[in-house]
Amino acid sequence: MPSSPLGTVEDGVGGIVATALWGRAGLAYFWELADVTDQIDGFIPTATLIGLYVGWREGHIGSRARPAPIEPN
């Protein structure tokens, strides 16, 4: 069953917010727009996974001596 347009709008807004919070890594959230049934949202916590990845990359998670650079200069 196709989703309501509200689910698609929420995925679009979520992608914008994730990109604003986490930069290029947040762009991965837009893959949820491909799921027209909105069923995957309940099984794959996309924003959580992106947040964990960014936290690990910046050195907040794990035992890295210093954080990795976020963006190459």
N, C-alpha and C positions, 0 to 999 in steps of 0.2 A: 504494500500500500504506500503510495507516495506521501511524503510529509507535507505538513502545512507550510505556507510561505514563511511563517514565523520561525521555524527551525532553520531555514536557510538564512534568514536575516540574522539570527543569533550566531550562526557560524561565521557569517561575514564580519559582524561586529567583534566577535571573539578573535578572529584573525587580525583585525586592526589593533585591538588591545594587546594581543600577544606580541605583535611586531613592535608596538610602541614600548612595551616593557622589556623585551629581550632582543631587539634588533633583528638581524637576518634569521636567527634561529626561530623566531616567532612566525616566520613565513610558513613553517611546516604545518601550522594550525589550519591553513587554508585547504588542506587535503580533505577536511571534513565537508567541504562544499560538494565533493563528489558523491557523498553518501546521501542519496535522495530519500532514503527511508528513515534516517536519523536513528538507526539501530546501533551503529558502531560507537556512537558517543557513550553509551553505557558500558561498553566493554574495553575501550582503549582511552585512558585518561590523557588525551593529547597535551593539554596545557600543563598538567603535572609532570609528564615526561620531559617536556621542553624546559620547564623550570628546574627540574633535577639536573638535566644536562648542562644548562647554563651555570647553575650553582657549582657543579663539578668542574666545569671548564674554568671558572673564575677562582677555584681553589677553596670554596666554602665547604665542600664535601670531600672527604678523603684526607690523606696525609701528605699533600703536596707542600713542598717548601715555600713556593711562591706561586701566585696565581698566573695562569697562562694569559697572554694578551687577548682581549676581546676582539678587537679589529686590527688587522695589520696596518701599520702606518706607512 
